[in-house]
């Protein structure tokens, strides 16, 4: 409704549509969970070592999403 609907956008949507089927999204979510769990373990390890941790959550989530996207795209 709010997106362009000319021929160029139609071609682009068609090119990436296969990535957004339910089964593929489940795989993507599982990969994200795996990377998020690894990151949480690192935070907990730092808390155990120092009794506390200072976490820049926006930077950490950006890094986690980047790792997830790289893993999904490139294995």
Buried (B, 14 or more C-beta within 10 A) or exposed (E): EEEEEEEEEEEEEEEEEEEEEEEEEEEBEEBBEEBBEEBEEEEEEBEEEEEEEEBEEEEBEEEBEEBBBEBBEEE
